[in-house]
Amino acid sequence: MKRAPRGVWLAAGLGLLGAWACATGGAPADGPGAEEKTMASAARASVEIFSGREPPTWPLSDDESRALREAVDALPEGTRPLPDVGLGYRGFTVTWADGARATVYRDVVELVAGGRTQLREDTPRAVEERLLLGSRPHLDPELFKVVASQVQAAQP
């Protein structure tokens, strides 16, 4: 039995890859805008409220993800670390596709990205408020009320 030349298999494989990319709108991972797209897509948010249970988690749209990352990146540097609050509401966590993670509690945002931990100050608590409002469609109504009351109780 005669085998097909390697070039035939290579051409067939590249043809299938091209057809998949056209059908899905895919682009090469290293194409223009790939880094920005990776940063913003597939982000997930969660609210840290339970002890001994996984936190409620929901996906963020690309627009929500990008806006949150930009808002966190725009915050001024801070010096206060996240407090150790024990049980109950302990803030929100956002994890981006590139591995970056922000923990938001009151007016402190801890951003871990690229192996570095950065503290940010969010005096108006805009990031926490944005996450609270964005969580509403993803949380049970009673749980949302509890989280909202905890966020309000944490107001200075």
MDTraj code that builds the backbone (N, CA, C; nanometers):
import mdtraj as md
import numpy as np

residues = "MET LYS ARG ALA PRO ARG GLY VAL TRP LEU ALA ALA GLY LEU GLY LEU LEU GLY ALA TRP ALA CYS ALA THR GLY GLY ALA PRO ALA ASP GLY PRO GLY ALA GLU GLU LYS THR MET ALA SER ALA ALA ARG ALA SER VAL GLU ILE PHE SER GLY ARG GLU PRO PRO THR TRP PRO LEU SER ASP ASP GLU SER ARG ALA LEU ARG GLU ALA VAL ASP ALA LEU PRO GLU GLY THR ARG PRO LEU PRO ASP VAL GLY LEU GLY TYR ARG GLY PHE THR VAL THR TRP ALA ASP GLY ALA ARG ALA THR VAL TYR ARG ASP VAL VAL GLU LEU VAL ALA GLY GLY ARG THR GLN LEU ARG GLU ASP THR PRO ARG ALA VAL GLU GLU ARG LEU LEU LEU GLY SER ARG PRO HIS LEU ASP PRO GLU LEU PHE LYS VAL VAL ALA SER GLN VAL GLN ALA ALA GLN PRO".split()
xyz = np.array([
    [0.0836, -0.1175, 0.0000],
    [0.0000, 0.0000, 0.0000],
    [0.0886, 0.1244, 0.0000],
    [0.0577, 0.2169, -0.0900],
    [0.1385, 0.3366, -0.1057],
    [0.0866, 0.4475, -0.0141],
    [0.1769, 0.5174, 0.0576],
    [0.1402, 0.6250, 0.1504],
    [0.1402, 0.7584, 0.0764],
    [0.0504, 0.8468, 0.1204],
    [0.0455, 0.9809, 0.0630],
    [0.1665, 1.0598, 0.1101],
    [0.2225, 1.1441, 0.0258],
    [0.3372, 1.2259, 0.0665],
    [0.2998, 1.3194, 0.1801],
    [0.3994, 1.3542, 0.2615],
    [0.3761, 1.4432, 0.3760],
    [0.3141, 1.5754, 0.3339],
    [0.3522, 1.6260, 0.2205],
    [0.3006, 1.7538, 0.1723],
    [0.1491, 1.7509, 0.1561],
    [0.0945, 1.6355, 0.1156],
    [-0.0510, 1.6225, 0.0991],
    [-0.1177, 1.6345, 0.2352],
    [-0.0631, 1.5684, 0.3364],
    [-0.1208, 1.5750, 0.4707],
    [-0.1092, 1.7158, 0.5290],
    [0.0033, 1.7796, 0.5061],
    [0.0231, 1.9162, 0.5541],
    [-0.0771, 2.0111, 0.4884],
    [-0.0933, 1.9988, 0.3582],
    [-0.1877, 2.0852, 0.2871],
    [-0.3303, 2.0601, 0.3359],
    [-0.3660, 1.9343, 0.3568],
    [-0.5010, 1.9025, 0.4059],
    [-0.5227, 1.9599, 0.5452],
    [-0.4211, 1.9474, 0.6321],
    [-0.4335, 2.0013, 0.7683],
    [-0.4473, 2.1525, 0.7694],
    [-0.3657, 2.2206, 0.6886],
    [-0.3753, 2.3658, 0.6806],
    [-0.5082, 2.4090, 0.6214],
    [-0.5575, 2.3331, 0.5251],
    [-0.6881, 2.3641, 0.4668],
    [-0.7992, 2.3524, 0.5689],
    [-0.7945, 2.2472, 0.6514],
    [-0.8954, 2.2304, 0.7562],
    [-0.8857, 2.3413, 0.8603],
    [-0.7630, 2.3798, 0.8981],
    [-0.7442, 2.4885, 0.9936],
    [-0.7996, 2.6188, 0.9373],
    [-0.7722, 2.6455, 0.8099],
    [-0.8241, 2.7662, 0.7460],
    [-0.9754, 2.7665, 0.7395],
    [-1.0335, 2.6522, 0.7071],
    [-1.1798, 2.6423, 0.7016],
    [-1.2404, 2.6657, 0.8393],
    [-1.1769, 2.6103, 0.9440],
    [-1.2277, 2.6322, 1.0806],
    [-1.2202, 2.7798, 1.1178],
    [-1.1078, 2.8454, 1.0852],
    [-1.0916, 2.9865, 1.1194],
    [-1.1946, 3.0721, 1.0474],
    [-1.2207, 3.0409, 0.9212],
    [-1.3221, 3.1174, 0.8469],
    [-1.4610, 3.0952, 0.9052],
    [-1.4901, 2.9730, 0.9420],
    [-1.6230, 2.9402, 0.9945],
    [-1.6469, 2.9990, 1.1319],
    [-1.5422, 3.0104, 1.2124],
    [-1.5597, 3.0577, 1.3496],
    [-1.5173, 3.2014, 1.3690],
    [-1.4632, 3.2623, 1.2655],
    [-1.4137, 3.3987, 1.2810],
    [-1.2838, 3.4014, 1.3574],
    [-1.2186, 3.2862, 1.3721],
    [-1.0947, 3.2781, 1.4479],
    [-0.9818, 3.3489, 1.3763],
    [-0.8862, 3.3908, 1.4534],
    [-0.7674, 3.4559, 1.3996],
    [-0.6476, 3.3918, 1.4647],
    [-0.5340, 3.4004, 1.4035],
    [-0.4150, 3.3434, 1.4670],
    [-0.3935, 3.4046, 1.6047],
    [-0.3458, 3.3237, 1.6968],
    [-0.3270, 3.3691, 1.8348],
    [-0.2297, 3.4850, 1.8458],
    [-0.1391, 3.4979, 1.7485],
    [-0.0432, 3.6060, 1.7574],
    [-0.0721, 3.7185, 1.6587],
    [-0.1931, 3.7227, 1.6044],
    [-0.2323, 3.8268, 1.5095],
    [-0.2555, 3.9597, 1.5790],
    [-0.2845, 4.0624, 1.5007],
    [-0.3082, 4.1954, 1.5580],
    [-0.4230, 4.1924, 1.6582],
    [-0.4022, 4.2540, 1.7714],
    [-0.5073, 4.2625, 1.8725],
    [-0.5226, 4.1380, 1.9569],
    [-0.4397, 4.0357, 1.9339],
    [-0.4556, 3.9110, 2.0086],
    [-0.4330, 3.9320, 2.1573],
    [-0.3325, 4.0126, 2.1942],
    [-0.3039, 4.0351, 2.3357],
    [-0.4212, 4.1048, 2.4035],
    [-0.4769, 4.2077, 2.3372],
    [-0.5896, 4.2807, 2.3943],
    [-0.7105, 4.1882, 2.4084],
    [-0.7354, 4.1039, 2.3059],
    [-0.8504, 4.0141, 2.3109],
    [-0.8330, 3.9124, 2.4231],
    [-0.7124, 3.8585, 2.4393],
    [-0.6873, 3.7623, 2.5459],
    [-0.7096, 3.8264, 2.6817],
    [-0.6656, 3.9520, 2.6978],
    [-0.6795, 4.0199, 2.8256],
    [-0.8262, 4.0335, 2.8639],
    [-0.9107, 4.0624, 2.7671],
    [-1.0460, 4.1017, 2.7992],
    [-1.1466, 3.9880, 2.7952],
    [-1.1199, 3.8812, 2.7256],
    [-1.2224, 3.7795, 2.7107],
    [-1.2096, 3.6710, 2.8167],
    [-1.3193, 3.6029, 2.8375],
    [-1.3268, 3.4891, 2.9289],
    [-1.2994, 3.5259, 3.0745],
    [-1.3302, 3.6476, 3.1135],
    [-1.3144, 3.6860, 3.2541],
    [-1.4337, 3.6357, 3.3343],
    [-1.4074, 3.6116, 3.4616],
    [-1.5120, 3.5659, 3.5521],
    [-1.5059, 3.6498, 3.6789],
    [-1.6220, 3.6745, 3.7354],
    [-1.6305, 3.7479, 3.8616],
    [-1.6949, 3.6576, 3.9651],
    [-1.6623, 3.6830, 4.0902],
    [-1.7255, 3.6080, 4.1991],
    [-1.7383, 3.7002, 4.3196],
    [-1.8319, 3.6649, 4.4058],
    [-1.8480, 3.7393, 4.5307],
    [-1.8120, 3.6446, 4.6440],
    [-1.7210, 3.6904, 4.7275],
    [-1.6737, 3.6087, 4.8397],
    [-1.7660, 3.6366, 4.9585],
    [-1.8587, 3.5430, 4.9827],
    [-1.9581, 3.5647, 5.0880],
    [-1.9771, 3.4427, 5.1761],
    [-1.9502, 3.3248, 5.1221],
    [-1.9733, 3.2016, 5.1961],
    [-1.8442, 3.1483, 5.2569],
    [-1.8578, 3.0743, 5.3631],
    [-1.7459, 3.0006, 5.4203],
    [-1.7716, 2.8526, 5.3964],
    [-1.6729, 2.7842, 5.3428],
    [-1.6868, 2.6412, 5.3206],
    [-1.7633, 2.6055, 5.1947],
    [-1.7993, 2.7035, 5.1143],
    [-1.8684, 2.6792, 4.9869],
    [-1.8011, 2.7604, 4.8783],
    [-1.8136, 2.7107, 4.7569],
    [-1.7609, 2.7856, 4.6429],
    [-1.8385, 2.9161, 4.6302],
    [-1.7710, 3.0243, 4.5964],
    [-1.8418, 3.1518, 4.5820],
    [-1.9265, 3.1533, 4.4551],
    [-2.0366, 3.2269, 4.4578],
    [-2.1139, 3.2447, 4.3342],
    [-2.0244, 3.3116, 4.2299],
    [-2.0208, 3.2557, 4.1107],
    [-1.9326, 3.3018, 4.0042],
    [-2.0117, 3.3172, 3.8759],
    [-1.9776, 3.4184, 3.7972],
    [-2.0472, 3.4397, 3.6713],
    [-1.9478, 3.4932, 3.5682],
    [-1.9787, 3.4682, 3.4398],
    [-1.8903, 3.5187, 3.3341],
    [-1.9165, 3.6666, 3.3090],
    [-1.8134, 3.7351, 3.2645],
    [-1.8269, 3.8745, 3.2237],
    [-1.8207, 3.8813, 3.0715],
    [-1.8982, 3.9700, 3.0145],
    [-1.8887, 3.9904, 2.8702],
    [-1.7533, 4.0529, 2.8403],
    [-1.7143, 4.0491, 2.7144],
    [-1.5876, 4.1110, 2.6755],
    [-1.5867, 4.2592, 2.7113],
    [-1.6999, 4.3271, 2.6894],
    [-1.7071, 4.4704, 2.7215],
    [-1.6952, 4.4950, 2.8712],
    [-1.7656, 4.4142, 2.9519],
    [-1.7564, 4.4285, 3.0980],
    [-1.6138, 4.4015, 3.1452],
    [-1.5554, 4.2963, 3.0918],
    [-1.4202, 4.2582, 3.1302],
    [-1.3205, 4.3694, 3.0988],
    [-1.3279, 4.4200, 2.9781],
    [-1.2364, 4.5258, 2.9348],
    [-1.2552, 4.6518, 3.0200],
    [-1.3815, 4.6900, 3.0432],
    [-1.4094, 4.8113, 3.1220],
    [-1.3596, 4.7974, 3.2651],
    [-1.3782, 4.6801, 3.3246],
    [-1.3301, 4.6588, 3.4612],
    [-1.1780, 4.6642, 3.4675],
    [-1.1126, 4.6014, 3.3720],
    [-0.9660, 4.6013, 3.3717],
    [-0.9139, 4.7436, 3.3559],
    [-0.9754, 4.8194, 3.2669],
    [-0.9332, 4.9579, 3.2479],
    [-0.9575, 5.0407, 3.3739],
    [-1.0715, 5.0168, 3.4400],
    [-1.1019, 5.0909, 3.5631],
    [-1.0004, 5.0585, 3.6728],
    [-0.9649, 4.9312, 3.6865],
    [-0.8661, 4.8911, 3.7878],
    [-0.7291, 4.9491, 3.7530],
    [-0.6898, 4.9382, 3.6270],
    [-0.5592, 4.9900, 3.5857],
    [-0.5480, 5.1409, 3.6059],
    [-0.6611, 5.2121, 3.5971],
    [-0.6604, 5.3581, 3.6098],
    [-0.6567, 5.4063, 3.7548],
    [-0.6809, 5.3163, 3.8506],
    [-0.6815, 5.3567, 3.9917],
    [-0.5421, 5.3973, 4.0373],
    [-0.5353, 5.4933, 4.1294],
    [-0.4033, 5.5319, 4.1819],
    [-0.3472, 5.4217, 4.2719],
    [-0.2153, 5.4221, 4.2838],
    [-0.1509, 5.3250, 4.3730],
    [-0.1965, 5.3494, 4.5155],
    [-0.2088, 5.2408, 4.5893],
    [-0.2463, 5.2497, 4.7295],
    [-0.1383, 5.1872, 4.8159],
    [-0.1561, 5.1984, 4.9468],
    [-0.0590, 5.1408, 5.0397],
    [-0.1241, 5.0441, 5.1372],
    [-0.2562, 5.0557, 5.1541],
    [-0.3239, 4.9685, 5.2511],
    [-0.3543, 4.8333, 5.1885],
    [-0.3201, 4.7245, 5.2584],
    [-0.3536, 4.5914, 5.2069],
    [-0.5006, 4.5590, 5.2324],
    [-0.5468, 4.4540, 5.1692],
    [-0.6822, 4.4064, 5.1960],
    [-0.6913, 4.3667, 5.3427],
    [-0.7987, 4.4054, 5.4109],
    [-0.8114, 4.3670, 5.5515],
    [-0.8498, 4.2206, 5.5661],
    [-0.8160, 4.1625, 5.6771],
    [-0.8598, 4.0267, 5.7097],
    [-0.9948, 4.0422, 5.7790],
    [-1.1029, 4.0132, 5.7067],
    [-1.2361, 4.0400, 5.7603],
    [-1.3055, 3.9180, 5.8184],
    [-1.2454, 3.8017, 5.8084],
    [-1.3058, 3.6826, 5.8679],
    [-1.4246, 3.6311, 5.7884],
    [-1.5364, 3.6111, 5.8564],
    [-1.6547, 3.5532, 5.7928],
    [-1.7408, 3.6615, 5.7289],
    [-1.8326, 3.6169, 5.6436],
    [-1.9251, 3.7098, 5.5791],
    [-1.8684, 3.7651, 5.4497],
    [-1.9169, 3.8801, 5.4114],
    [-1.8757, 3.9432, 5.2869],
    [-1.7273, 3.9790, 5.2923],
    [-1.6531, 3.9293, 5.1904],
    [-1.5093, 3.9546, 5.1830],
    [-1.4695, 4.0161, 5.0492],
    [-1.5675, 4.0664, 4.9756],
    [-1.5384, 4.1370, 4.8513],
    [-1.5669, 4.0560, 4.7267],
    [-1.5268, 4.1150, 4.6153],
    [-1.5425, 4.0534, 4.4839],
    [-1.4053, 4.0165, 4.4302],
    [-1.4031, 3.9140, 4.3449],
    [-1.2810, 3.8748, 4.2763],
    [-1.3108, 3.8673, 4.1276],
    [-1.2221, 3.9237, 4.0473],
    [-1.2316, 3.9140, 3.9018],
    [-1.1050, 3.8456, 3.8535],
    [-1.1223, 3.7441, 3.7695],
    [-1.0085, 3.6732, 3.7120],
    [-1.0192, 3.6829, 3.5602],
    [-0.9127, 3.7349, 3.4981],
    [-0.9097, 3.7506, 3.3534],
    [-0.8407, 3.6328, 3.2874],
    [-0.8620, 3.6180, 3.1574],
    [-0.8062, 3.5060, 3.0819],
    [-0.6543, 3.5043, 3.0845],
    [-0.5909, 3.6211, 3.1003],
    [-0.4450, 3.6248, 3.1018],
    [-0.3869, 3.5886, 3.2385],
    [-0.4748, 3.5492, 3.3327],
    [-0.4291, 3.5084, 3.4654],
    [-0.4295, 3.6197, 3.5684],
    [-0.4502, 3.7428, 3.5255],
    [-0.4565, 3.8540, 3.6207],
    [-0.5798, 3.8372, 3.7091],
    [-0.5663, 3.8829, 3.8339],
    [-0.6771, 3.8697, 3.9295],
    [-0.6843, 3.9956, 4.0151],
    [-0.8048, 4.0475, 4.0299],
    [-0.8259, 4.1624, 4.1174],
    [-0.9216, 4.1217, 4.2284],
    [-0.8850, 4.1535, 4.3514],
    [-0.9735, 4.1350, 4.4661],
    [-1.0133, 4.2739, 4.5119],
    [-1.1440, 4.2958, 4.5227],
    [-1.1984, 4.4280, 4.5512],
    [-1.2784, 4.4214, 4.6805],
    [-1.2359, 4.5009, 4.7794],
    [-1.3084, 4.5079, 4.9065],
    [-1.3028, 4.6519, 4.9556],
    [-1.4195, 4.7087, 4.9710],
    [-1.4315, 4.8486, 5.0096],
    [-1.3518, 4.9355, 4.9138],
    [-1.2581, 5.0113, 4.9643],
    [-1.1822, 5.1028, 4.8787],
    [-1.0417, 5.0521, 4.8474],
    [-1.0200, 4.9220, 4.8660],
    [-0.8903, 4.8613, 4.8364],
    [-0.9074, 4.7608, 4.7226],
    [-0.8190, 4.7701, 4.6247],
    [-0.8162, 4.6743, 4.5148],
    [-0.6756, 4.6163, 4.5101],
    [-0.6674, 4.4845, 4.5180],
    [-0.5397, 4.4152, 4.5058],
    [-0.5366, 4.3497, 4.3689],
    [-0.4449, 4.3932, 4.2851],
    [-0.4311, 4.3401, 4.1499],
    [-0.3050, 4.2553, 4.1436],
    [-0.3215, 4.1293, 4.1051],
    [-0.2081, 4.0393, 4.0857],
    [-0.2012, 4.0123, 3.9359],
    [-0.0930, 4.0588, 3.8730],
    [-0.0765, 4.0427, 3.7283],
    [0.0716, 4.0308, 3.6963],
    [0.1033, 3.9385, 3.6092],
    [0.2422, 3.9229, 3.5678],
    [0.3366, 3.8930, 3.6823],
    [0.2886, 3.8226, 3.7840],
    [0.3726, 3.7877, 3.8972],
    [0.3932, 3.9004, 3.9978],
    [0.3268, 4.0130, 3.9778],
    [0.3396, 4.1266, 4.0699],
    [0.2071, 4.1531, 4.1387],
    [0.2143, 4.1919, 4.2636],
    [0.0954, 4.2319, 4.3387],
    [0.0994, 4.3828, 4.3538],
    [-0.0096, 4.4459, 4.3123],
    [-0.0198, 4.5909, 4.3212],
    [-0.1420, 4.6270, 4.4041],
    [-0.1261, 4.7212, 4.4931],
    [-0.2386, 4.7722, 4.5705],
    [-0.2871, 4.8998, 4.5048],
    [-0.4181, 4.9111, 4.4927],
    [-0.4800, 5.0287, 4.4317],
    [-0.5814, 5.0864, 4.5294],
    [-0.6029, 5.2151, 4.5183],
    [-0.6983, 5.2840, 4.6057],
    [-0.8196, 5.3271, 4.5240],
    [-0.9378, 5.2888, 4.5700],
    [-1.0632, 5.3230, 4.5018],
    [-1.1544, 5.3935, 4.6016],
    [-1.1164, 5.5159, 4.6380],
    [-1.1893, 5.5906, 4.7402],
    [-1.3393, 5.5991, 4.7141],
    [-1.3836, 5.6254, 4.5905],
    [-1.5285, 5.6313, 4.5692],
    [-1.5944, 5.4922, 4.5615],
    [-1.5120, 5.3879, 4.5665],
    [-1.5602, 5.2496, 4.5618],
    [-1.6363, 5.2191, 4.4335],
    [-1.5939, 5.2814, 4.3245],
    [-1.6617, 5.2657, 4.1964],
    [-1.6497, 5.1234, 4.1416],
    [-1.5353, 5.0596, 4.1605],
    [-1.5173, 4.9231, 4.1088],
    [-1.6067, 4.8264, 4.1856],
    [-1.6109, 4.8393, 4.3172],
    [-1.6975, 4.7526, 4.3979],
    [-1.8444, 4.7734, 4.3600],
    [-1.8839, 4.8981, 4.3414],
    [-2.0219, 4.9288, 4.3032],
    [-2.0554, 4.8704, 4.1658],
    [-1.9620, 4.8813, 4.0729],
    [-1.9836, 4.8249, 3.9387],
    [-2.0014, 4.6736, 3.9467],
    [-1.9187, 4.6083, 4.0282],
    [-1.9311, 4.4625, 4.0433],
    [-2.0614, 4.4247, 4.1123],
    [-2.1012, 4.5018, 4.2124],
    [-2.2277, 4.4744, 4.2804],
    [-2.3429, 4.4833, 4.1815],
    [-2.3501, 4.5916, 4.1067],
    [-2.4593, 4.6087, 4.0106],
    [-2.4552, 4.5015, 3.9022],
    [-2.3352, 4.4644, 3.8583],
    [-2.3219, 4.3604, 3.7564],
    [-2.3565, 4.2216, 3.8061],
    [-2.3536, 4.2018, 3.9375],
    [-2.3840, 4.0692, 3.9928],
    [-2.5338, 4.0411, 3.9988],
    [-2.6139, 4.1455, 3.9980],
    [-2.7588, 4.1300, 4.0181],
    [-2.8235, 4.0236, 3.9296],
    [-2.8013, 4.0237, 3.7979],
    [-2.8682, 3.9224, 3.7149],
    [-2.8147, 3.7803, 3.7358],
    [-2.7034, 3.7670, 3.8061],
    [-2.6402, 3.6359, 3.8209],
    [-2.6609, 3.5737, 3.9584],
    [-2.7138, 3.6505, 4.0520],
    [-2.7335, 3.6004, 4.1876],
    [-2.8820, 3.5825, 4.2159],
    [-2.9105, 3.4881, 4.3015],
    [-3.0457, 3.4719, 4.3522],
    [-3.0868, 3.6054, 4.4158],
    [-3.2129, 3.6500, 4.3969],
    [-3.2534, 3.7809, 4.4503],
    [-3.2272, 3.7977, 4.6000],
    [-3.2497, 3.6939, 4.6780],
    [-3.2243, 3.7038, 4.8226],
    [-3.0758, 3.7179, 4.8523],
    [-2.9938, 3.6447, 4.7798],
    [-2.8498, 3.6551, 4.7989],
    [-2.8019, 3.7941, 4.7564],
    [-2.8559, 3.8460, 4.6469],
    [-2.8172, 3.9811, 4.6052],
    [-2.8485, 4.0823, 4.7153],
    [-2.9651, 4.0701, 4.7800],
    [-3.0013, 4.1624, 4.8885],
    [-2.9005, 4.1543, 5.0026],
    [-2.8581, 4.0332, 5.0359],
    [-2.7596, 4.0147, 5.1431],
    [-2.6278, 4.0803, 5.1048],
    [-2.5805, 4.0534, 4.9831],
    [-2.4531, 4.1119, 4.9380],
    [-2.4644, 4.2633, 4.9359],
    [-2.5728, 4.3164, 4.8801],
    [-2.5903, 4.4617, 4.8738],
    [-2.5923, 4.5235, 5.0131],
    [-2.6580, 4.4563, 5.1080],
    [-2.6613, 4.5118, 5.2434],
    [-2.5218, 4.5081, 5.3071],
    [-2.4438, 4.4069, 5.2765],
    [-2.3075, 4.3984, 5.3300],
    [-2.2176, 4.5061, 5.2690],
    [-2.2343, 4.5308, 5.1398],
    [-2.1556, 4.6356, 5.0743],
    [-2.1939, 4.7696, 5.1342],
    [-2.3235, 4.7936, 5.1541],
    [-2.3688, 4.9201, 5.2130],
    [-2.3209, 4.9324, 5.3571],
    [-2.3220, 4.8227, 5.4311],
    [-2.2774, 4.8258, 5.5704],
    [-2.1292, 4.8591, 5.5796],
    [-2.0563, 4.8268, 5.4741],
    [-1.9126, 4.8531, 5.4738],
    [-1.8817, 4.9976, 5.4336],
    [-1.9850, 5.0761, 5.4013],
    [-1.9619, 5.2174, 5.3659],
    [-1.9092, 5.2917, 5.4877],
    [-1.8117, 5.3802, 5.4667],
    [-1.7544, 5.4531, 5.5807],
    [-1.8528, 5.5513, 5.6408],
])
top = md.Topology()
chain = top.add_chain()
for i, resn in enumerate(residues, 1):
    res = top.add_residue(resn, chain, resSeq=i)
    for name in ("N", "CA", "C"):
        top.add_atom(name, md.element.get_by_symbol(name[0]), res)
traj = md.Trajectory(xyz[None], top)
